[in-house]
Amino acid sequence: MREVRRRITAAAVRVGRDPASVRLVAVGKGWPAGDVALAAAAGISDCGENRVQEALPKIAALAGIRWHMIGQLQRNKARAVAGRFVLVHSVDRRDLADALQRAAERTGAAQDVLIQVSLTGRSSQGGVPPAGAAQLLGHVQRLDALRPLGLMVIAPATADPEAARPAFATLRLLRERLRASSGLALPELSMGMSGDFEVAVEEGATIVRVGSAIFGNRPPADRPAAASAHG
Ligand SMILES: *Cc1c(COP(=O)(O)O)cnc(C)c1O
């Protein structure tokens, strides 16, 4: 974690950004609550999970952590998510936004969300195509229990971090366009993972989602480790 923070700071300084403007979200998916507790004890305040079923027992077991939902979300999970996560990074369609709106209304508190954008054309990881982002944002803007704070992207996985730079730059430009069209501040850009978070910081990330660089390589297929010897 110290090394990841050092690299975030160096990347921010390289482009004249305040390192404090970048939030590190530690992605403990696939690892048991005890490992996430170790990260928290070492100073992590924000943790990310991509599956609701895996996240709920960790949230119940660990106090004082700001949880981020970073994975694709089904509508029927909205009630489990609203109010438990400080930020839902993966709003990519109207029906999900509507379900989160209803769930947030029940909790009586506004839910902060990001619009997840897909720049690859592949739908497996979710995300709205850039051409549909303004319309989706406009819809979310009309839902009074949701607060759209910015955009999220998952860059194509490559061995070369530089290969992710165009995606990050594109997301930043899209944010500028959406700011102008919506009048919203959209302060957050959630982009950058273990393989490319420094490039993301150089391109303006305010949130980086880092898993394996902190916790180590996950078991194959991202399987939750609950049933493993870690338990
Ligand atoms: C797993 C995951 C991450 C973290 O991935 P690493 O490569 O382990 O850092 C970040 N964002 C999302 C959406 C993820 O699912």
The ligand as a Gaussian input file, in Angstrom:
#p B3LYP/6-31G(d) Opt

LIG

0 1
 C      -11.343000      -5.943000      -9.946000
 C      -11.597000      -4.557000     -10.349000
 C      -10.635000      -3.567000     -10.122000
 C       -9.262000      -3.835000      -9.539000
 O       -8.519000      -4.620000     -10.427000
 P       -6.945000      -4.849000     -10.208000
 O       -6.430000      -5.066000     -11.573000
 O       -6.822000      -6.042000      -9.333000
 O       -6.393000      -3.639000      -9.578000
 C      -10.959000      -2.260000     -10.495000
 N      -12.159000      -1.956000     -11.037000
 C      -13.104000      -2.888000     -11.255000
 C      -14.390000      -2.473000     -11.852000
 C      -12.860000      -4.212000     -10.912000
 O      -13.809000      -5.131000     -11.136000

